[in-house]
Each structure stands twice: as C-alpha cells, then as structure tokens.
Amino acid sequence: MKTADDTGVMIRNLAGEAGVEQRPLVLSFERTLLLATILSLICAIVLVFATFGFQPELQATLRGASFHHKITSMLVLAGGGILAVRHAGKPGSGALSLAMLLPGVALLLIGAASDLSGFPLMGRSGVSVPSCLMAMVLLSLMPLALIIAALRTGVTTRPAMAGAAAGILAGALGAAAYAFVCKNDGGLFVAVWYSIAIAIVMGMGAFVGKRVLAW
C-alpha cells in the first residue's frame, strides 16, 4: 500500500509532466477557496444576527477595544487558516503549514497575558461557557462544509490534516461572527474558550476530511 508521502511524490511527478496544464487546476482551487471563505464569513454573520438580532448596544460594542481584540484575533487566525488550507489542498502538504496559524495564536496569548479587566474565566453567568461554545461551533458548521467542498477541488495527500486546517479556518470564521454578539469580553476568556471552540471544529474537520477528502 502506498503511503501518503509516496502518493505526494507521484502527484508531483505527474504535475511536472503535465506542465502548464496543471496551472489552471491550482488557480481554480485557490479561487474556489477564496470564494468559499468569503461566503462562509457572510453566512456566519447573517446567521448571527438572524439568531440573536441587532442588540441596542451594538454600536458601543463595535467601538470597544475588547471587540477589536476579539475580531482581529479571529480574522488573523482565519488568515493563517486560509494559507494552511491552501497549502493542504496541494500535493506534499506537511505539518509546517500549521505554523501559519502562529500570528493569530500570538494575538490570543497577548490578549490573555495583558488582560486586566478582571473578567471571570467562566463568563458573566453559569451558562456563558456552554452557550458560547455551542454557538461558535454551530456557526462554524456551514463554513466547514463550504471549505471542505472547496478542498475537494484541490489535491490533498493528507486528508485528515487538510480537514483539520479547514476546521480551524471555519472555527475562526464562526468565532469572528459570534464576536458581534458575545458579551464575554475578557482576554483570558477569549483565549481559552474561543480556542476550545475552534479546536472542536478542527477535530470535526479532521474526522470529516479523513473520509471525504481521501482518494
């Protein structure tokens, strides 16, 4: 049985023999991924406001430093996720693609380390953690489906890793959308629970990707 590395070498050799004929496939995958990412974020934001409504304090929330930290961290993490998924959708992807997530992770850690708000780790109420986790995971499901569908137009030699990268991107997009209505603003809360929500979606992506991206 051929290993994933053997398969990757074979695909690279075939791509080299194909020459310029391979280029349109790569560009098509990248355009599809970009479109899926944009559509995923739009869908998640629309679903957030359709579910939670436009809250009276929304304008104040958008001007707050805590919101800026949440949305910036999630979008930077999503940017790294796009690069990781793009890399995973090509032959020979490796674990180094996960290094593209480090800037987003660094922002979350800085936010946690510099959090002087005194905001409780468990949130404002006893249901803050489960409700936030559930909301972010649910908001990430459509993005996950769209991004995995985009990955199917690429060439993945490590399906589980590609699915995990898709889960990170989808989770970050879902969390970014949820930040518009989330009332739990502490840097430590965001670093811990937003990351756990993304990790859950990452696991779901790896599970699904192993099954639907294998060829």
C-alpha positions, 0 to 999 in steps of 0.5 A: 500500500502506498503511503501518503508521502509516496502518493505526494511524490507521484502527484508531483511527478505527474504535475511536472509532466503535465506542465502548464496544464496543471496551472489552471487546476491550482488557480481554480482551487485557490479561487474556489477557496477564496470564494468559499471563505468569503461566503462562509464569513457572510453566512456566519454573520447573517446567521448571527444576527438572524439568531440573536438580532441587532442588540441596542448596544451594538454600536458601543460594542463595535467601538470597544477595544475588547471587540477589536481584540476579539475580531482581529484575533479571529480574522488573523487566525482565519488568515493563517487558516486560509494559507494552511488550507491552501497549502493542504489542498496541494500535493506534499502538504506537511505539518509546517503549514500549521505554523501559519496559524502562529500570528493569530495564536500570538494575538490570543496569548497577548490578549490573555497575558495583558488582560486586566479587566478582571473578567471571570474565566467562566463568563458573566453567568453559569451558562456563558461557557456552554452557550458560547461554545455551542454557538461558535461551533454551530456557526462554524458548521456551514463554513466547514462544509463550504471549505471542505467542498472547496478542498475537494477541488484541490489535491490533498495527500493528507486528508485528515490534516487538510480537514483539520486546517479547514476546521480551524479556518471555519472555527475562526470564521464562526468565532469572528461572527459570534464576536458581534454578539458575545458579551464575554469580553475578557482576554483570558476568556477569549483565549481559552474558550474561543480556542476550545471552540475552534479546536472542536471544529478542527477535530470535526474537520479532521474526522470529516476530511479523513473520509471525504477528502481521501482518494 
